[in-house]
Amino acid sequence: MYDFLISEYINRLSIDEIKNFAFKKGIELTDEETDIIYEYTKKHWRTFVHGNPRPILDELKTKVRPFTYNKIETLYIEARDRYLK
């Protein structure tokens, strides 16, 4: 049930929603970072929900600015602790 709801949300997710969410969390993304995060979200959401996202986070770390990466990792940990445990 949850997979279906998450999948439907991810399928409808827009680049503008990524940028707006980041801004609300204090992250000003470059256009390139927005595109990268959008692609990773669309492609790897199942791993973030059900698996070990460490290899994906390590790869992402090489593609975005350090501040952006640190905020992404912090937000992931907060969400994981709140919703996945």
C-alpha positions as a Python dict, from the first residue, in 0.01 Angstrom:
ca = {
    (1, 'M'): (0, 0, 0),
    (2, 'Y'): (268, 252, 100),
    (3, 'D'): (481, 163, -202),
    (4, 'F'): (190, 242, -431),
    (5, 'L'): (128, 580, -268),
    (6, 'I'): (495, 672, -269),
    (7, 'S'): (531, 557, -630),
    (8, 'E'): (237, 769, -739),
    (9, 'Y'): (376, 1071, -559),
    (10, 'I'): (722, 1022, -712),
    (11, 'N'): (573, 979, -1060),
    (12, 'R'): (403, 1318, -1026),
    (13, 'L'): (698, 1491, -862),
    (14, 'S'): (824, 1795, -1051),
    (15, 'I'): (1157, 1974, -1061),
    (16, 'D'): (988, 2283, -917),
    (17, 'E'): (871, 2079, -616),
    (18, 'I'): (1230, 1968, -554),
    (19, 'K'): (1353, 2326, -571),
    (20, 'N'): (1071, 2459, -348),
    (21, 'F'): (1118, 2187, -85),
    (22, 'A'): (1492, 2253, -74),
    (23, 'F'): (1435, 2627, -39),
    (24, 'K'): (1195, 2569, 253),
    (25, 'K'): (1467, 2361, 419),
    (26, 'G'): (1729, 2634, 372),
    (27, 'I'): (1900, 2492, 65),
    (28, 'E'): (1947, 2705, -245),
    (29, 'L'): (2007, 2455, -522),
    (30, 'T'): (2179, 2530, -849),
    (31, 'D'): (1991, 2420, -1160),
    (32, 'E'): (2239, 2136, -1202),
    (33, 'E'): (2190, 2018, -843),
    (34, 'T'): (1815, 2035, -885),
    (35, 'D'): (1835, 1814, -1194),
    (36, 'I'): (2067, 1567, -1022),
    (37, 'I'): (1849, 1539, -711),
    (38, 'Y'): (1537, 1503, -926),
    (39, 'E'): (1698, 1218, -1124),
    (40, 'Y'): (1823, 1041, -811),
    (41, 'T'): (1485, 1075, -641),
    (42, 'K'): (1300, 932, -939),
    (43, 'K'): (1548, 650, -992),
    (44, 'H'): (1643, 547, -638),
    (45, 'W'): (1346, 619, -409),
    (46, 'R'): (1289, 247, -341),
    (47, 'T'): (1645, 208, -214),
    (48, 'F'): (1600, 504, 19),
    (49, 'V'): (1277, 356, 156),
    (50, 'H'): (1365, -15, 168),
    (51, 'G'): (1738, -59, 127),
    (52, 'N'): (2078, 78, 209),
    (53, 'P'): (2120, 414, 35),
    (54, 'R'): (2482, 464, 147),
    (55, 'P'): (2634, 387, -198),
    (56, 'I'): (2386, 626, -359),
    (57, 'L'): (2459, 898, -104),
    (58, 'D'): (2833, 848, -157),
    (59, 'E'): (2787, 890, -531),
    (60, 'L'): (2565, 1194, -482),
    (61, 'K'): (2832, 1347, -258),
    (62, 'T'): (3061, 1376, -560),
    (63, 'K'): (2797, 1553, -770),
    (64, 'V'): (2668, 1833, -545),
    (65, 'R'): (2828, 2101, -327),
    (66, 'P'): (2933, 1994, 24),
    (67, 'F'): (2668, 2214, 195),
    (68, 'T'): (2396, 2069, -27),
    (69, 'Y'): (2511, 1714, 40),
    (70, 'N'): (2524, 1766, 416),
    (71, 'K'): (2169, 1902, 418),
    (72, 'I'): (2046, 1613, 201),
    (73, 'E'): (2205, 1359, 432),
    (74, 'T'): (2062, 1532, 741),
    (75, 'L'): (1713, 1543, 588),
    (76, 'Y'): (1736, 1176, 491),
    (77, 'I'): (1838, 1074, 843),
    (78, 'E'): (1556, 1279, 996),
    (79, 'A'): (1300, 1127, 758),
    (80, 'R'): (1435, 775, 808),
    (81, 'D'): (1418, 808, 1185),
    (82, 'R'): (1070, 956, 1173),
    (83, 'Y'): (901, 738, 911),
    (84, 'L'): (1101, 422, 854),
    (85, 'K'): (1177, 295, 1202),
}
